[in-house]
Amino acid sequence: MSRTALYRPHELTFRTQYAEVKERAYAAGELLLGTPGTLYRRSGTGHDYWYRVYYPVPGKQAEDFVGAAGDDEAQKAMQDRIAYAAWTVAQVKNLRKLNYQVADKGVASVVVELHNRKLFEAGLVVVGTLAYMCWLNEYGAMATAARTLDVDLARRQAAETSNA
């Protein structure tokens, strides 16, 4: 009777790559929603402005105002955020090919929104399948995990509600 291992370890170089992506994500601050996008200069009103053009969901284009064309600081800051987002997308694709657990785009967009609203800092935690996938990555283990389209969340104490 042959036995197959439930878990297989990732190679050290792959675990190092995962650790770098995770470290940069913790330091990134607010994350961009959707695709990284590009900067687009729009004119026609007598003034020029920079916009970030991106896809928040497949097939739907959106724009976010960045700043006036002369605001080099705002333009540079957004270029840096777009470059970071593009780097992250490439790294996540690589990790997926290396059998790391990666959330689907829809689930990831929900997690990004929760992160940007600082709900994890307020005590919200991910549980269920997504948490299991995260722990597999943390331990550098390869295993089969079910894919779900939901995000299970928990909190140690009841959430505060306002009657306003």
N, C-alpha and C positions, 0 to 999 in steps of 0.2 A: 504494500500500500504506500503510494507516494504522497508526500505532504507538500503542499505549496504554502509558502509564507504569506501571512496576511499583510505584512508590511515589508517593504524593501527600502533601504536607505538611499537617499540621493548622494551623489558624489560630492566631495568636499567643495570643489570649485562651484558647483551649482548652488550649494547651501550658502557659499560666500556671496554669490550673485544675488540670491534672495535677500540676504541680510543687508546688502547695500541698497536695494530698492526699498526695503522697509525703513532703513535709517533715513533715507532722503524723504520718504513720505511723511515721517514724523516731523521733520524739520520744514516741510513745505508750507505750512499754514493753510490758508483757504485754497481749495482746489478748484480748477476750472470744470464747469459742467460740460458734458458732451465731448465732441471731438476737440483736439487742440485748437483747430481753426487757423485763420490767418488774419493779419492786419490789412485793412482796406481803407484807403484814403478817399473820403467822399467830399465833393465840393459841389457848388451850384447855388449856394445861398449867399454868396459873397464871402463866405468863410470856409476853411477846410477843417475837417475833423477826421480822427482815426476811430475806426470801429473794428471790433473783433467779430469776424464772420465765422460761424461754426454750425454744427448739427447737434442739437440737444438730443434728438432721436433720429433714427434713420429716415431719410427722405424729407425732413423738415429743417429748413435753414433758419437761423436766427442771427441777430446782430446785437452786440452790446457796445455802448458808447465807451470809448477809451479816453479821449480828450481832444483838445484843439490840436491842429497840425503843428503848432509851435511848441507844444508841451512835450519836449524831448524826454523828460523824466517819466511821464506817464506812458509814452510810447515804448521806451526802453524797458520799463517794468513789465508791461504786457508782453513784449517780445520775449523776455526772460521766462515768464510764466508759460507762454506757448511752447517755448523750447523745452522746458521741464516736462510739460504734459506730453509732448511728442516723444521725449526720451522714455518716459514712464510707459507709454503705450508700447513702444518697441520692446522694453524689458519684460513687460507682462506677456506679450506674445511669445518671447523667448522662453519664459518660465512655463507657459502652457505647453510648449513643445517638449519641454524637459519633464513633463508629467507632474508639474506643480498644480495645485488646486487653484482655479481662477473662477471668480464669479462671472455669471453672464452679464452682458452690458446693462440690461434693465435693473438687475439686482445691484450692480456696482453703482449705477446712477443714484439709487436710493441711499446707499451707504455714503456716497460723496455728499449728498444733500444733508444727511444726518450729521456728518463730520463738520460741514461748513456752518451748520447751525449750533455747533458745539454741544450737541446732545450727549455725546460720549463723555465729554468733560463733566457733564452734569450727572453722570452715573448710569446712563443707559448702556447696556451691553448686548452684544449679539449672542444668541443661543441657537441651538438646533443644528441643522445641516451645515449652515455657513460657518458656525463656530467649529464644528468638527473639521471642516476643510481647512480652517485657519490653523488648528492645532497640528494637523498633518504637516502643513508647511513649516510650522515652528519647530517641529521635531525632525524635520528633514526626511519625512517618511513618504513613500509612495504607496497608495492604496486606492481602491475604488471607492468613490463617494457618489451618492445619489445627487442629481441636480434637481433643485427645486426653484420655483419662480417666486418664492416668498422670502421675506426677511423676518426671522423670529427675533424679537427683542424682549429684554427683561430689565427690571430695575429692582434693586434691593428693597426699597421702600416705595410706598404708594406715591404716585406723582402728585404734585401740588396742583390744585385746581383753583381757578379764580371765578368769582361770581360776578365779575364786572360785565 
